[in-house]
Amino acid sequence: MTNSYVNFIIRAKHALQALDYPELDQTSKQLLDEIAIRSSQNLAITVGDLLVLESIGSHVTLHKKFLNLIKLGFVETTHHGDNRRTKYVNLTPKADKYYNQLEKALKKAAGNA
């Protein structure tokens, strides 16, 4: 028995493998999703904002996962104006492509419902 959600999971996994993207662990996915949600709402998000998301993980875990997302090329940090102490987090084109692939997988899965 395959339902639409399971079909989506299967399609998403295949789509991301085709891009040769590394598989993200659940904590990294949640962190990336939080960044994407705030970005889609045009809300600025800082590194400090991410590190207090205790529902996702501890401060240390979040910092480690965040640095890995930077290393993998999914996010980057920038400064606004002369304030060099606050780092703002932005999705990269690689992250945009990641979410576009997930969207295509979702649409295909929904079309097969």
Secondary structure, 3 states (H helix, E strand, C coil): CCCHHHHHHHHHHHHHHHCCCCCCCHHHHHHHHHHHHHHHCCCCCEHHHHHCCCCCCCHHHHHHHHHHHHHHCCEEEEEECCEEEEEEEEECHHHHHHHHHHHHHHHHHHHCC
